[in-house]
């Protein structure tokens, strides 16, 4: 083992690594999304609690400063997530849009 992170979160269900290799987002069973900065700390930089259900997936966009998280109840959150080259500046994370599955939608 090279490194261990202390999150004090429920079971982590999904991880995504930023393209710079220095930031990770993790989704948990209790609906939290945690942002880790690998260079600065072994504890989460920010914990976001916008979901009410288990996180199914978290992902960074390859080309744009975006990330998203989706939960088991069909809710998807899109965030603006700028990572700066300067280590003094913290990442900018702003929730942008909530997408919800319609209850009457039966298309597959």
C-alpha positions in Angstrom: 0.0 0.0 0.0 1.4 3.4 -1.0 -1.1 5.7 0.6 -4.2 5.6 2.8 -7.0 8.2 2.9 -9.1 9.0 6.0 -12.6 9.9 4.9 -14.9 9.0 7.9 -17.5 8.4 5.2 -19.8 5.4 4.6 -18.8 2.7 2.2 -17.3 4.2 -1.0 -19.2 3.0 -4.1 -17.4 4.7 -6.9 -14.2 6.7 -7.6 -13.0 8.9 -10.4 -9.6 10.4 -11.0 -9.1 13.8 -12.6 -7.1 14.0 -15.8 -4.3 15.8 -13.9 -3.9 12.8 -11.6 -3.9 15.0 -8.5 -7.6 15.0 -7.6 -10.1 12.3 -6.9 -13.9 12.3 -6.3 -15.6 9.5 -4.4 -19.3 8.6 -4.1 -20.7 6.8 -1.0 -23.6 4.6 0.0 -25.2 7.4 2.0 -25.3 9.9 -0.9 -22.2 12.0 -0.3 -19.6 13.0 -2.8 -16.1 13.7 -1.4 -13.3 15.6 -3.2 -9.7 14.6 -2.3 -6.6 16.6 -3.3 -3.8 14.1 -3.4 -0.9 16.5 -2.9 -2.3 18.4 0.1 -4.0 16.0 2.5 -5.3 12.5 3.1 -8.6 13.9 4.2 -11.4 15.2 1.9 -11.1 18.8 0.7 -14.9 19.1 0.4 -17.9 16.8 1.1 -21.1 17.5 -0.9 -24.4 16.2 0.4 -26.9 16.8 -2.4 -28.1 13.2 -3.0 -30.7 11.3 -0.9 -29.7 7.8 -2.1 -26.7 5.6 -2.8 -24.2 7.1 -5.3 -24.1 4.9 -8.5 -21.4 6.9 -10.4 -19.1 9.9 -10.3 -17.1 11.2 -13.2 -14.9 14.0 -14.4 -15.4 15.3 -18.0 -12.3 14.8 -20.1 -12.3 18.1 -21.9 -14.4 20.6 -19.9 -14.2 21.7 -16.2 -17.3 19.6 -15.4 -18.0 16.6 -13.1 -21.2 14.7 -12.4 -22.6 12.4 -9.8 -25.6 10.1 -10.1 -27.6 8.3 -7.5 -29.8 5.2 -7.4 -33.0 7.2 -7.4 -32.2 8.6 -10.9 -31.0 12.0 -9.8 -27.9 13.4 -11.6 -26.0 16.4 -10.5 -23.7 18.4 -12.8 -21.0 20.5 -11.2 -18.5 23.1 -12.6 -15.1 22.0 -11.2 -12.1 24.0 -12.1 -8.7 22.7 -11.0 -6.0 25.4 -11.0 -2.3 24.7 -11.9 -1.3 26.9 -8.9 -1.3 24.7 -5.7 -2.2 27.8 -3.6 -5.6 28.1 -5.2 -8.2 25.6 -4.1 -10.4 23.9 -6.7 -13.6 25.8 -7.6 -16.7 23.5 -7.3 -20.1 24.9 -8.1 -23.3 22.8 -8.4 -24.9 23.7 -11.8 -27.8 21.5 -12.6 -30.0 18.8 -11.1 -31.4 16.3 -13.6 -34.2 14.0 -12.4 -35.8 11.0 -14.0 -39.5 11.6 -14.6 -41.8 9.2 -12.8 -44.0 8.5 -15.8 -41.1 7.9 -18.2 -41.1 4.3 -19.3 -38.7 4.5 -22.2 -35.7 2.2 -22.1 
